[in-house]
Amino acid sequence: MSLQYTSVPSFVFLVTSYHRERVLISLYQIFHFVHRIKQNQSAGVSFILLGFSEYPDLQGPLFLVFLTIYTITVLGNLGMITIIRLNPKLHTPMYFFLSHLSFVDFCYSSVVTPKLLENLIVEDRSISFAGCVSQFFFVCICVVTETFMLAAMAYDRFVAVCNPLLYSVAMSQTLCSLLVAASYFWSMVCSFVFIYYLLTLNFCGTKVINNFVCEHSAIVAVSCSDPYVSQLSIEIFAIFDEVSSLGIVFTSYVFIFVTVMRMPSTAGRYKAFSTCASHLTAIAIFHGPILFLYCVPTTKSSWLLVKIASIFYSVVVPMLNPLIYSLRNKDVKQAARRLINSQLSCH
């Protein structure tokens, strides 16, 4: 018995020591990041984002197109969040995930598009080292979070179709919150790892990035040191994220397909497939360009294709998601009409 009682404070001491060490390591990593950024800043390191500067006649039309897309993105995603929050009927797991997906899309577009618009109307397309690293960091957070948010939504559809009677119990508020929190947490872990290895590289002077956004491949292409370790780290994490998230999606929809095909009525099958159609469309338009970028070699002749694919998944996709889920969803359309009518009646 004495051993049992004496082991408790020892265990508490070990746990406390462990957390203290983790905090110290985290603080050291943060100070290391800041030190490396200051080093590169003091060395006069900066980048020039070429964007679409090789097409001077298209700068004006492209500015109007991307400004329109960004406006629709902001209104669509913030509107979706507002509708879900204000309508009690939409307080379900599916719309809980959808509200977070809209929030991530809004943040993603706001990280990328304003700088893209600025570079289309000004001659000075430079960006500081700290600004470029910060943009890359937040882009990573948004991309990884959306990847696993779509996977969580696939699991939600699997439970809804395959176990409808246990849906409210299986998809509890606690589980939904844990899935969302895990997506955000893992995205931050990936981003810190990418930034850590990126900051181990040396940069000198002003470098030209042949893209409109600070992506990893574009940044390491202009480094003055060997980027092998940094490229290897991001490839390992990117492959893991894609394979694991798409594995969850594929497994979920295999079970959904088998369950739906066993339904006796055609109306039941149609209803089940229609509830998954919006999510499948969102997965296709998000993962399609990313997989395309994996397959395209980063050569000089392929940079235009890389830019177009990057534009699609970083600027266009955040605009399409709220349109897909609103145009194909009767509940969202009814809630939007009700909200608009109530506002008009108040005025």
C-alpha positions as CSV (number, residue, x, y, z in Angstrom):
1,M,0.0,0.0,0.0
2,S,2.8,2.4,0.8
3,L,4.2,1.9,-2.7
4,Q,0.9,2.8,-4.2
5,Y,0.7,6.1,-2.3
6,T,4.3,7.1,-2.8
7,S,4.1,6.4,-6.5
8,V,1.3,9.0,-7.0
9,P,3.4,12.1,-6.3
10,S,6.3,10.6,-8.3
11,F,4.0,10.2,-11.2
12,V,2.7,13.8,-10.8
13,F,6.3,15.0,-10.7
14,L,7.2,13.1,-13.9
15,V,4.1,14.4,-15.7
16,T,4.8,17.9,-14.6
17,S,8.5,17.6,-15.6
18,Y,7.4,16.2,-19.0
19,H,5.0,19.1,-19.6
20,R,7.7,21.6,-18.5
21,E,10.2,20.1,-20.9
22,R,7.6,20.2,-23.8
23,V,6.9,23.9,-23.0
24,L,10.6,24.7,-23.0
25,I,11.1,22.8,-26.3
26,S,8.2,24.7,-27.8
27,L,9.5,28.1,-26.6
28,Y,12.9,27.2,-28.0
29,Q,11.4,26.3,-31.4
30,I,9.5,29.6,-31.5
31,F,12.6,31.6,-30.6
32,H,14.5,29.7,-33.3
33,F,11.8,30.6,-35.9
34,V,12.0,34.3,-34.9
35,H,15.8,34.2,-34.9
36,R,15.9,32.7,-38.4
37,I,13.4,35.1,-39.8
38,K,15.3,38.1,-38.3
39,Q,18.5,36.7,-39.7
40,N,17.1,36.5,-43.2
41,Q,15.4,39.9,-42.8
42,S,18.7,41.6,-41.6
43,A,20.4,40.0,-44.6
44,G,18.0,41.8,-46.9
45,V,16.2,38.7,-48.1
46,S,13.0,39.4,-49.9
47,F,11.0,37.8,-52.7
48,I,9.2,39.0,-55.9
49,L,6.0,37.2,-56.7
50,L,5.8,37.2,-60.5
51,G,2.2,36.1,-60.6
52,F,0.8,36.8,-64.1
53,S,3.1,39.7,-64.8
54,E,4.1,38.0,-68.1
55,Y,0.7,38.9,-69.4
56,P,0.5,42.7,-69.0
57,D,-2.6,43.1,-71.1
58,L,-4.6,40.8,-68.8
59,Q,-3.8,42.5,-65.5
60,G,-6.9,44.6,-65.5
61,P,-9.4,41.9,-66.6
62,L,-7.7,39.4,-64.2
63,F,-8.1,41.9,-61.3
64,L,-11.8,42.3,-62.0
65,V,-12.3,38.5,-62.3
66,F,-10.4,37.7,-59.0
67,L,-12.1,40.6,-57.2
68,T,-15.5,39.2,-58.2
69,I,-14.5,35.7,-57.1
70,Y,-13.2,37.0,-53.8
71,T,-16.4,39.0,-53.1
72,I,-18.6,36.0,-53.8
73,T,-16.3,33.9,-51.6
74,V,-16.5,36.2,-48.6
75,L,-20.3,36.7,-48.9
76,G,-21.0,33.1,-49.6
77,N,-18.9,31.6,-46.8
78,L,-19.8,34.2,-44.2
79,G,-23.5,33.9,-45.3
80,M,-23.3,30.2,-44.9
81,I,-21.9,30.5,-41.4
82,T,-24.6,33.0,-40.5
83,I,-27.4,30.9,-41.8
84,I,-26.3,27.8,-40.0
85,R,-25.8,29.7,-36.7
86,L,-29.1,31.5,-36.8
87,N,-31.3,28.5,-37.9
88,P,-31.9,25.9,-35.1
89,K,-33.0,23.4,-37.8
90,L,-29.4,23.4,-39.2
91,H,-27.8,22.6,-35.8
92,T,-26.8,19.1,-36.9
93,P,-23.4,17.4,-37.3
94,M,-23.4,17.9,-41.1
95,Y,-24.0,21.6,-40.9
96,F,-21.6,21.9,-37.9
97,F,-18.8,20.6,-40.2
98,L,-20.0,22.7,-43.1
99,S,-19.8,25.9,-41.0
100,H,-16.2,25.1,-40.1
101,L,-15.5,24.3,-43.8
102,S,-16.9,27.7,-44.7
103,F,-14.7,29.3,-42.1
104,V,-11.6,27.6,-43.4
105,D,-12.5,28.6,-47.0
106,F,-13.0,32.2,-46.0
107,C,-9.6,32.2,-44.2
108,Y,-7.9,30.4,-47.1
109,S,-9.1,32.9,-49.7
110,S,-8.3,35.9,-47.4
111,V,-4.7,34.7,-47.0
112,V,-4.1,34.3,-50.8
113,T,-6.4,36.6,-52.8
114,P,-5.7,40.1,-51.4
115,K,-2.0,39.8,-52.2
116,L,-2.9,38.4,-55.6
117,L,-5.1,41.4,-56.3
118,E,-2.5,43.8,-55.0
119,N,0.2,42.4,-57.4
120,L,-2.2,42.8,-60.4
121,I,-2.4,46.6,-59.9
122,V,1.0,47.6,-58.6
123,E,4.4,47.4,-60.2
124,D,6.3,46.5,-57.0
125,R,5.4,42.8,-56.5
126,S,7.9,42.3,-53.6
127,I,7.1,40.5,-50.4
128,S,9.2,40.4,-47.3
129,F,10.8,37.2,-46.0
130,A,8.6,37.2,-42.9
131,G,5.5,38.0,-45.0
132,C,6.2,35.1,-47.4
133,V,6.8,32.6,-44.6
134,S,3.7,33.8,-42.8
135,Q,1.6,33.4,-45.9
136,F,3.0,29.9,-46.5
137,F,2.3,29.0,-42.8
138,F,-1.4,30.0,-43.0
139,V,-1.9,28.4,-46.4
140,C,-0.7,25.1,-44.9
141,I,-3.0,25.4,-42.0
142,C,-6.0,26.0,-44.3
143,V,-5.2,23.2,-46.8
144,V,-4.5,20.5,-44.2
145,T,-7.6,21.5,-42.1
146,E,-9.9,21.4,-45.2
147,T,-8.4,18.0,-46.2
148,F,-9.4,16.4,-42.9
149,M,-12.6,18.4,-42.5
150,L,-13.8,16.8,-45.8
151,A,-12.8,13.4,-44.4
152,A,-14.7,14.0,-41.2
153,M,-17.8,15.0,-43.3
154,A,-17.4,11.7,-45.3
155,Y,-17.5,9.8,-42.0
156,D,-20.6,11.8,-41.0
157,R,-22.3,10.8,-44.3
158,F,-21.3,7.1,-43.6
159,V,-23.0,7.1,-40.2
160,A,-26.1,9.0,-41.5
161,V,-26.7,6.5,-44.4
162,C,-25.5,3.2,-42.9
163,N,-26.6,3.7,-39.3
164,P,-29.5,6.3,-39.4
165,L,-31.1,5.1,-36.2
166,L,-27.9,5.6,-34.2
167,Y,-26.9,8.8,-36.0
168,S,-27.7,11.2,-33.2
169,V,-25.9,9.0,-30.7
170,A,-22.9,8.1,-32.8
171,M,-22.3,11.7,-34.1
172,S,-22.5,13.3,-30.7
173,Q,-21.5,17.0,-30.1
174,T,-18.4,15.8,-28.3
175,L,-17.2,13.6,-31.2
176,C,-17.9,16.3,-33.8
177,S,-16.0,18.8,-31.7
178,L,-13.1,16.4,-31.3
179,L,-12.9,15.7,-35.1
180,V,-12.9,19.4,-35.9
181,A,-10.3,20.2,-33.1
182,A,-8.1,17.3,-34.4
183,S,-8.2,18.7,-37.9
184,Y,-7.1,22.2,-36.7
185,F,-4.4,20.7,-34.4
186,W,-2.9,18.4,-37.0
187,S,-2.8,21.2,-39.5
188,M,-0.8,23.3,-37.1
189,V,1.6,20.4,-36.4
190,C,2.2,20.0,-40.2
191,S,2.6,23.7,-40.7
192,F,5.2,24.1,-37.8
193,V,7.2,21.1,-39.2
194,F,7.2,22.6,-42.7
195,I,8.2,26.0,-41.4
196,Y,10.9,24.5,-39.2
197,Y,12.6,22.8,-42.2
198,L,12.0,25.7,-44.5
199,L,13.9,28.0,-42.0
200,T,16.9,25.7,-42.1
201,L,17.5,26.9,-45.6
202,N,19.6,29.9,-46.5
203,F,18.3,32.7,-48.7
204,C,20.3,35.5,-50.0
205,G,19.3,38.8,-51.6
206,T,16.1,39.3,-53.6
207,K,14.8,36.2,-55.3
208,V,12.0,35.9,-57.9
209,I,9.2,33.4,-57.2
210,N,7.4,32.3,-60.4
211,N,4.0,32.1,-58.7
212,F,1.3,34.3,-57.2
213,V,1.5,32.8,-53.7
214,C,4.4,31.7,-51.4
215,E,4.2,27.9,-51.9
216,H,6.8,25.5,-50.7
217,S,8.1,24.4,-54.1
218,A,8.4,28.0,-55.3
219,I,10.2,29.1,-52.1
220,V,12.8,26.2,-52.0
221,A,13.4,26.7,-55.8
222,V,15.1,30.0,-55.0
223,S,17.0,29.0,-51.8
224,C,20.8,29.2,-51.7
225,S,21.2,25.8,-50.0
226,D,20.3,22.2,-50.6
227,P,16.5,21.9,-50.0
228,Y,16.4,18.0,-50.0
229,V,15.5,17.6,-46.3
230,S,12.8,20.3,-46.5
231,Q,11.3,18.8,-49.7
232,L,11.4,15.3,-48.2
233,S,9.6,16.4,-45.1
234,I,6.8,18.1,-46.9
235,E,6.5,15.1,-49.4
236,I,6.2,12.7,-46.5
237,F,3.5,14.7,-44.7
238,A,1.7,15.6,-47.9
239,I,1.5,11.9,-49.0
240,F,0.3,10.9,-45.5
241,D,-2.4,13.6,-45.4
242,E,-3.6,12.7,-48.9
243,V,-3.6,8.9,-48.5
244,S,-5.1,8.9,-45.0
245,S,-7.9,11.5,-45.8
246,L,-8.8,9.9,-49.1
247,G,-8.6,6.5,-47.5
248,I,-11.3,7.6,-45.0
249,V,-13.4,9.1,-47.8
250,F,-13.0,6.0,-50.0
251,T,-13.8,3.5,-47.2
252,S,-16.8,5.6,-46.1
253,Y,-18.3,5.8,-49.6
254,V,-17.7,2.1,-50.3
255,F,-19.9,1.2,-47.3
256,I,-22.4,3.9,-48.4
257,F,-22.6,2.5,-51.9
258,V,-23.2,-1.0,-50.6
259,T,-25.9,0.1,-48.2
260,V,-27.7,2.2,-50.8
261,M,-27.7,-0.6,-53.4
262,R,-29.4,-2.8,-50.8
263,M,-32.3,-0.4,-50.4
264,P,-35.5,-1.8,-51.9
265,S,-37.0,1.5,-53.1
266,T,-35.7,3.7,-55.8
267,A,-36.8,6.8,-54.0
268,G,-34.7,5.8,-51.0
269,R,-31.6,5.3,-53.1
270,Y,-32.1,8.6,-54.8
271,K,-32.5,10.4,-51.5
272,A,-29.4,8.7,-50.0
273,F,-27.3,9.6,-53.1
274,S,-28.5,13.2,-53.2
275,T,-27.4,13.8,-49.6
276,C,-23.9,12.7,-50.6
277,A,-23.7,14.5,-54.0
278,S,-22.6,17.9,-52.7
279,H,-19.9,16.4,-50.5
280,L,-18.6,14.2,-53.4
281,T,-18.5,17.3,-55.6
282,A,-16.5,19.3,-53.0
283,I,-14.0,16.4,-52.6
284,A,-13.5,16.2,-56.4
285,I,-12.9,19.9,-56.9
286,F,-10.6,20.1,-53.9
287,H,-8.4,17.0,-54.3
288,G,-8.4,17.0,-58.1
289,P,-6.1,20.0,-58.5
290,I,-3.9,18.9,-55.6
291,L,-3.3,15.4,-57.2
292,F,-2.8,17.1,-60.5
293,L,0.0,19.3,-59.0
294,Y,1.6,16.1,-57.6
295,C,1.7,14.6,-61.1
296,V,3.0,17.7,-62.9
297,P,6.8,18.0,-62.9
298,T,8.1,21.4,-61.7
299,T,9.9,22.4,-64.9
300,K,9.9,25.8,-66.6
301,S,7.4,24.7,-69.2
302,S,4.9,23.5,-66.6
303,W,4.8,26.7,-64.4
304,L,1.7,28.0,-66.2
305,L,-0.2,24.8,-65.5
306,V,1.0,24.9,-61.9
307,K,-0.3,28.5,-61.5
308,I,-3.7,27.7,-63.1
309,A,-4.1,24.6,-60.8
310,S,-3.0,26.7,-57.8
311,I,-5.5,29.4,-58.7
312,F,-8.3,26.8,-58.9
313,Y,-7.8,25.2,-55.5
314,S,-6.8,28.3,-53.6
315,V,-9.1,31.0,-55.1
316,V,-11.9,29.3,-57.1
317,V,-12.6,26.3,-54.7
318,P,-13.4,28.5,-51.7
319,M,-16.0,30.3,-53.8
320,L,-17.5,27.0,-55.1
321,N,-18.1,25.2,-51.8
322,P,-20.9,27.5,-50.5
323,L,-22.5,27.5,-53.9
324,I,-22.4,23.7,-54.1
325,Y,-23.9,23.3,-50.7
326,S,-26.5,26.0,-51.1
327,L,-27.7,25.3,-54.6
328,R,-28.1,21.6,-54.0
329,N,-29.5,21.8,-50.5
330,K,-33.2,22.4,-49.9
331,D,-32.7,23.1,-46.1
332,V,-30.1,25.8,-46.7
333,K,-32.2,27.5,-49.5
334,Q,-35.2,27.5,-47.2
335,A,-33.2,28.9,-44.3
336,A,-31.7,31.6,-46.5
337,R,-35.1,32.6,-47.8
338,R,-36.5,32.7,-44.3
339,L,-33.6,34.9,-43.1
340,I,-33.9,37.3,-46.1
341,N,-37.7,37.6,-45.6
342,S,-37.3,38.2,-41.9
343,Q,-34.8,41.0,-42.6
344,L,-37.1,42.6,-45.2
345,S,-40.1,42.4,-42.9
346,C,-38.1,44.1,-40.2
347,H,-37.2,47.0,-42.5
